[in-house]
């Protein structure tokens, strides 16, 4: 339990939060007794509950697993290893997770430069990879003896490359036009607003408009590897429809479930750390009143620092 400084908007848990939110969590015995997993946060080890979830229930799966780094996630500490051992780790759970995906579903997996090659190898054994998204992760103080680690990957894969859902219109980016072009005196491919001149463009597989959550952002939590809501929103809008089920087997502090709820999708998440599960439930309650996603307004994604 912590008390934040006045300008620090990081979501924290009070004693009352723990008391009121704990009964909302789902456990292995609940699933064994036929309890619902839809729109729920499952507080268990992933491999313990995967057999209890039905096959082919998820329209979209978003995976942000431990990278091949030494990282303390409070409940567990993940230790960096060699590539072959990391591949063994991925094979412990990914084939079973893939079975939870519908035949026309999509899967996204996040990774960094140390583990992305291993991820590609394992994913391609079970699904068809369609693309690799690279996004700018601008955070950290840099390095004096190496290039600053400033990017991460997201692998995009599907069960059936001839039958899957993708909505490119839902993820357009509104970019500021610096040198607008006119045809017969009229704007060509851009619009003029009170905030400036903009062009709505189709999203590429290179994303440079993402802000990492930090202490002054209302979505920020104490989770050490939290993904931005804006990033997850792009995946959900592109590869799912309203009321679809979005599954996150490494839920963390709940970003995937929260964004799915804000975008009128159903959700299911598994997370071993109880405090992170409670943070997810608190964020889900906040989403009942506030469905805003920073950087996504008017049906488009805005470049950083461009709207105003």
Secondary structure, 3 states (H helix, E strand, C coil): CCCCCCCCCCECCCHHHHHHHHHHCECHHHHHCCCCCCCEEECCCHHHHHHHCCCCCEEEEEECCCCCCCEECCCCEECCCCHHHHHHHHHHHHHHHHCCEEEEEEEEEEECCCCHHHHHHHHCCCCEEEEEEEEECCCCCCCCCCCCCCEEEEEEEECCCCCCCCCHHHHCEEEECCCCCEECCEECCCEEECCEEEEEECCCCEECCCCCCCCCCCCCECCCCCCCHHHHHHHHHHHCCCCCEEEECCCCCCHHHHHHHHCCCEEEEECCCHHHHHHHHHHHHHHHHCCCECCEECCEEECCCCCC
